[in-house]
Amino acid sequence: MRNIIFGLIGLFVLLFVVLPIVRYRTVDPCRMLAKEIAQENYGSIAKAIGAEPGETPEAAQSMARMLTSQYSEGECVMKLKDRWLGIAASEH
């Protein structure tokens, strides 16, 4: 029973600490959301001009951080959850 509990704790740590650090290099939900927004917007622009999206420039991420700085941490978590689950923003 103890191994199951330790396994669940390890899984929790992996999902909510290690994976965000690897993917976003942060555990701050507003910075994670800003990175998602910047990648989406920059990717759309790059495709429109016929280029490969590639690495998102820091300027695009800074602009997205200006947007997410208006949100509380809870709002960022909810918006990230909606993005990950594919829920459209217009439904709220």
N, C-alpha and C positions, 0 to 999 in steps of 0.2 A: 504494500500500500504506500509505503514511504517513497519507493521508486517512482510510482505513478505521480505522486504530488510533486516531486522534484522534476520529473519529466514535464509536467504541465507548467511549472514555473519557468523552466528552461525554454519551453516553446513560447511562452508569453514574452520573455525577454528577447528572444530571437525576433518575433514578429513586431514588437512595438519599440524596440531599441536598436537592435543590430541592423535590420533591413532598412529602416529610414536613414540611418547613418551611412550605410553603403550606397543607397540610391540617391539621397538628397544631401548628404554630408551635414545633416542637422537633425535634431528631434523637435525643433520649433515648428509647430503646424503652420504658422503663417508664412514662414520662409519656404516650407515645403509647398504650400499652395502657390506662392509667388513663382517658384521654379516651374511648377506645372503650367501656370498661366503663361509664363514667358516662353516655355518650349512650344506650347500650342500656338501662340500668336506668331512667334518667329518661324515656326515650321510652315504655317499658312502663307506667310509672306515669301519665304524661300521657294515654296512650290509654285507660287503665283508668278515669280520671275524666272522659273525654270531651273532653279538651283537645288542642290541637295541641302536639306536643313542643317545637318552637321551639328557642331557645338553651338549652343545658344550663347550669344554675346552677353557680357556683363551688363551692358547698357539696357538690354531687354529685361534682364532680371531685376535691375534697379528700378525700372519703371513699374514692373509688376509688384515689387516690394512697396512702392508708394501706394498702390491700390490696396494691398493687403494690410498696410499699417492702420487703416481705418477700422479693421475688424478686431473683435475680441478674439482671444484664443479659442473660445468655444465656437464662435462663428467660423473660424478657419477650420476647425476639426469637422464641423458639419459640412462645409463646402468641399473639403477633401473627400469625406465619406461619399457625398453625392457624386463627385467626379469619378471615384473609384468604382462606384456601383452603377454608373451610367445614368444617373437621374438628372434630367434637364433642369437648369436653373429656373426656367419659367414656370415650373410646377409649384414653386413656393410662393 
